[in-house]
Amino acid sequence: MQAVILAAGEGVRMRPLTHSRPKAMLPVAGKPVLEHLLVEAAGAGIRDFVFIVGYKDEQILNYFGGGEKWGVRIFYRLQQKAMGTADALRMARGLVRDKFLVMNADAITSIEDITRLIKCSEITIAVKEVNDVTGLGLVEVTRDRVLHIYEKPDFALAKLANTGIYLLTEQVFSTIAQTPESPRGEYELTQSLEMLIRQGVKVFYQPLDCWLNVSYPWDLLSANESLLAALAASNEGTVEENVVIRGTCAIGQGTRVRSGSYIIGPVVIGRNCDIGPGCYIRPSTAIGDDCRIGAAVEVKNSIIMRGSQLAHQNYVGDSIIGERCNLGAGTKIANLRLDKKEVIVNGVNTRRQKLGAILGDGVETGINASIDVGTIIGGDTVVGPGALAGGFIAAGSRVFRSFEASSNRRSDAG
């Protein structure tokens, strides 16, 4: 059995986090999304992988290499221009044979689900029943077969989401060659499969028990929480006296946790970090390599990427902090509207009651800066001392005055 992983896209809806990295390399629970998917597939017995890469492909190649670290073989094909999933899969022709697995790099599932799927003998689409189908591809079924596949319809036609995970056969390549360009200007794998159905080919479906879909930045927080729930405790660093650790915590090599720090797991801390003294790290937090979490800093349910500094008296809750960010002393990120309503980000309802901020790489704040609920800040932005930042702030901005976010007013930290 072989697996093709489609990892060529930027992930436009993930901006500003994907400005400097492909979506597949966004970190969740201390590892790139793509690594989680690779580990689960390898655990199901798959040893040969084809990665279809494109946007900032060198990061994927440099990280995964030939796959030796994971006991697998990885081959690469480059999609020069992002022209859809069917075009991406076309790059794998000649590298896969018989039946093979195809997975979008932003869809994480489990060993058990993959094992069940690869036992199927015919073309099969993995599906998941969901309550909110906004922005998802949908599948209409009858008994054990697929009737229709809808690519992000404007209204709900079914409750079964297309998870972007498929068991396919070589038959699909001839259909891809005949697939016309979609209204979005792409060649879509769902359209190829719809053509097969119209030709009378039986296409089956397989429900998944586990599916973590990461379409928007806040989806990373949900995935992070789910994956950290299975975290194994480990300590390769140094923990000083008078440190309290409750629950499961994984501490990387070269990291020092200083006296007075209080950590409630599950929490993962990367390598060469400086934690404390006197900080409070709450559950479902993932801290990347080379980070500083200092005195009187509280972090809760957040992802802190490599090289970021939260050094003095900061509060960060339900947020994603990009690489090399530096929060000045007293910077606070609000994560709860006082009216307790769901947070709206750039016109999109996140369905989350608690959501702080999404910071791109290299954001800096001055002392006592405040960041409002649901704020997105582009990379290399500076928020000045005492300023209130809110709404959507473009990369490279300079914010030296206070203003309110239009959709998330009257917010607080919680």
URWO-V518257 format. One record per helix or strand of 3 or more residues. SS is the DSSP state (alpha for helix, beta for strand). FROM is the first residue (numbers start at 1). LEN is the number of residues. Records with the same first field share a line. If there is no record, write none. Layout:
# URWO-V518257
SS->FROM-LEN / FROM-LEN
This chain:
# URWO-V518257
beta->2-6 / 48-6 / 73-6 / 99-6 / 124-6 / 138-5 / 145-6 / 160-10 / 204-4 / 244-3 / 249-3 / 262-3 / 267-3 / 285-3 / 292-4 / 298-3 / 309-4 / 315-3 / 357-3 / 375-3
alpha->12-3 / 23-3 / 33-11 / 57-8 / 68-3 / 85-6 / 111-8 / 171-6 / 189-10 / 217-12
